[in-house]
Amino acid sequence: TQTAISGDCSPTIAERYAFSNPPVIYDHPANEALRKARPDPNVLLAGDQVVIPDLKPRVVHGGTERRYRFVVDRQPAYLRLRLLTSDGAPRSGLPYRVEYGATVLHGTTGSDGSIMHEVPPWLPAAKIVVTDHDRDEPYDVALGYLDPVTSDDGLRQRLKGLGYYVEVPGVPPEKLLEHAVYAYQHAHDLPPTRYPDSGMYHKLVTEYCS
């Protein structure tokens, strides 16, 4: 059994234990409780218990001086995010590049302001540089560190990324989170209870793409 740490998700744990396909671990019957608590395998919470099944070697027989083709069953990992203006409009059609190590990937933001690229599952961070009117905007993105939306930290991370949670010196974090929840509810015509519910969680995950 593996205890998840900050930055862990199903793909990173699978990579650590030499599984090419993360669902082999996540969908294992022994991880039923994990699936109920974390319906998104890409978003785990530090302390989650993940059962690691035994690797099952595959044996293939073949003759000498013959050529064989083997296909690895693997699930790729993707970097997904959206660029929005301060009023929530998508920043579409902007050239960008994604950098990590010696790799540089180029693209243009989609009609919804989206950026999506396949990346190694073990990648802890990447740098995204967006060009707008000949001006480069660099963003350092930590990968795998997003907590479940139902946790206070996960709720805060998403609301901060969308511009609703703003840190104010001297104001307790729990009070800032309450105000951020209210602002989000008000902006999206949700009941302004100041407390998140399943409807808000669903809308927030959809808008944040995770």
Secondary structure, 3 states (H helix, E strand, C coil): CEECCCCCCHHHHHHHCCCCCCHHHHCCHHHHHHHHHCCCCCCCCCCCEECCCCCCCCCCCCCCCCCCCCCCCCCCEEEEEECECCCCCECCCCEEEEEECCEEEEEECCCCCEEEEEECCCCCEEEEEEEECCEEEEEEEECCCCCCCCCHHHHHHHHHHCCCCCCCCCCCHHHHHHHHHHHHHHHCCCCCCCCCCHHHHHHHHHHHCC
